[in-house]
Amino acid sequence: MKLALTELRRRPGRFSAAAVILTLIAILLMFLGGLLDGLIASSTGAIRAQDADAIVYSDTAQASFVRSRIEPQTRAAVEAVPGVTEVGGIGNVQLGARIPGKGPRDLAGVALFGYEIAPTGVPDAPPAGQAWADDVLEADGVEVGMIIEVGPARTPIEIAGFVNDTTFNGQASLWASPDTWREVLSANRPDAQLGPDVWQALVVRGDGADLPALIDAATGGATTSFTVDDAINETPGIQEQTSTFNQIIGVTIAIALVVIGLFFALLTVERTSLYGVLKALGAKSSTIFAGLVAQAVVLTAIASLIAGTLVVLLQLLLPPGSIPLLITPGRIILSTVLLLVAAVLGCSFSLRRVLRVDPASAIGTTS
Amino acid sequence: MTSAPTAPAPTTTALQMTGVRKVYTMGDGSDVVALDHATLTLASDEMVALVGPSGSGKTTLCSIAGGILSATEGTIVVGGEDISGHNAKELTKFRQEKVGFVFQSVNLVPFLTARENLLVVDELGKRTGAPAKARADQLLEELGLADRAKNLPSQLSGGQRQRVAIGRALMNDPALVLFDEPTSALDTKLGEQVMELIRTEMKARGTAAIVVTHDDRITRYCDRSVHVIDGRLDA
């Protein structure tokens, strides 16, 4: 192994082509992962921010706010579930917002929420006609105190302040009082307006190991409840996005495996003579193969380190709101681990060839 | 059965091959006898030239004596160790500890310095560390390469590379060193210098050696010559 690492150190040029290709693959892998994480984050920030033990939708809603209706009697049944300590209604409406200083058709997408229990990082509901805005709206020129007009009815909403990481469906969120939300909903989506005590969903706090199941049982199947994590996964489009990106990531890893496999297979063919000599001197096949694996692992680790640094820089350089890219240490580590596994598996293509190198080939040959 | 004459009154024996046969079975099922009942004994400080045309069986004999090939039948004892029944793993360990090789094209590891090429033997074998480094330095000194210890093979002349290869073969203090055409890549003058060096080093250490060669001029540096023709040994 020491021999293999010495070769890496003394002959870096020999490995540069593989290192460059692996770095590009690692960048692609981390960028794809970052896009997936960014898309999920921008689609579900408002749900992730909920400080709740369960989120309750109506039974046919499929975890969609706009399809969900919670009647007062259902809410009462939820409140009566043993272990439930607090229940708050929540609802949203997605609209285009006109921002002062922008063109009349230059709309910013917003998701306006009405809420009873404040999510993490969001203060209690502001006075009527006001809303807390997600800070991604700052990129559109929105400021505190500014009045924006939402929906076709141009309902005025004054920005009371900013919150962060609460986007929903890729749109900036606005957090308003229940009355403001109902007013905006009635004015702009009259087809979707709700009765006075009807909510789209409930945010529930309480004790108990399986609170969502207890709630659904108590409502006689009128609700479908989730933990916050499950609600994120069940949000429409999330599983499809995750599945699609994971398939692309899987293909990228397969390409990395083939690249590493081919590179080290070629290197092994080129070194057959040297391996024959080393075996004649007493090297075991396992020692030679371990050297190959060590080279592949170090090469992959270096490529991942460079790629990780570059994607972090890319994220810092991208203008806010331009691409939903979210690079996290966890994503970089996961990508690196996947590439390292691919490196070890790729090297295994060369194992048979290493085993077949005959030490007798070192004797009676001129090269 | 054919055999080569044994060395006169050896005190100890470096190599004892008795009735060694090597038969290869070809793809069509026919057998090719590469070595035919060869018997050869080397004293502990004896140098033997193994002479013969291409395909005569020199390399096969050398490979069997060095534990690289297994014999089809016969007994091989090297440095007191009977390797006739050794499996591949045991032969690997045997090669690490009991024999040294100098290959036809030298075959130094190109990205290692002269000193590191010697230490490879320890790296692949016992991993003794400091004692191995001391031995490598001592060998390089004795071979006149102390000032070249940090040079890569590409920075050494052909003769210097050959000397590094000799040093590598002696690193594990072997009972037997096998030289495969050690002068074939060198001009006549350098070849003679290298053979002189080999003889000096082997005799100084009391180490047995087999020198495989096509060149009859090499034989004068050895204690005796053994001719191989069609797998049979002849004096």
Contacts between the chains, C-beta under 8 A, distances in Angstrom:
chain1	res1	chain2	res2	distance
A	2	B	123	6.0
A	3	B	109	7.1
A	3	B	112	7.5
A	3	B	120	6.7
A	3	B	123	6.5
A	6	B	111	6.5
A	6	B	112	6.6
A	6	B	116	7.3
A	7	B	111	5.0
A	10	B	111	4.5
A	11	B	111	5.3
A	273	B	107	7.2
A	274	B	107	7.3
A	274	B	109	6.8
A	277	B	103	6.3
A	277	B	107	4.4
A	277	B	109	8.0
A	278	B	109	7.8
A	278	B	120	7.5
A	278	B	124	6.7
A	279	B	92	7.6
A	280	B	66	7.3
A	280	B	68	5.8
A	280	B	95	6.6
A	280	B	101	5.4
A	280	B	103	7.6
A	281	B	95	6.8
A	281	B	96	7.5
A	281	B	101	6.6
A	281	B	120	6.8
A	281	B	121	6.0
A	281	B	124	5.8
A	281	B	168	7.6
A	282	B	92	5.7
A	282	B	93	7.3
A	282	B	95	4.4
A	282	B	96	3.2
A	282	B	97	7.7
A	282	B	121	7.3
A	282	B	124	4.9
A	282	B	125	5.3
A	283	B	92	7.8
A	283	B	124	4.6
A	284	B	89	7.9
A	284	B	92	5.8
A	284	B	124	7.9
A	287	B	124	6.6
A	359	B	68	4.8
A	359	B	95	7.6
A	360	B	63	5.1
A	360	B	68	4.8
A	360	B	69	5.5
A	362	B	68	7.7
A	362	B	101	7.2
A	362	B	103	5.6
A	362	B	107	6.6
A	363	B	59	5.4
A	363	B	62	6.0
A	363	B	63	5.3
A	363	B	66	7.5
A	363	B	68	6.4
A	363	B	101	7.4
A	363	B	103	6.7
A	363	B	104	7.7
A	363	B	178	7.7
A	363	B	180	5.2
A	364	B	58	8.0
A	364	B	59	3.7
A	364	B	62	7.9
A	364	B	63	7.9
A	364	B	104	7.0
A	364	B	180	6.5
A	365	B	103	7.9
A	365	B	104	6.5
A	365	B	105	7.2
A	366	B	104	5.5
A	366	B	105	5.0
A	366	B	184	7.4
A	366	B	185	7.5
A	367	B	105	5.4
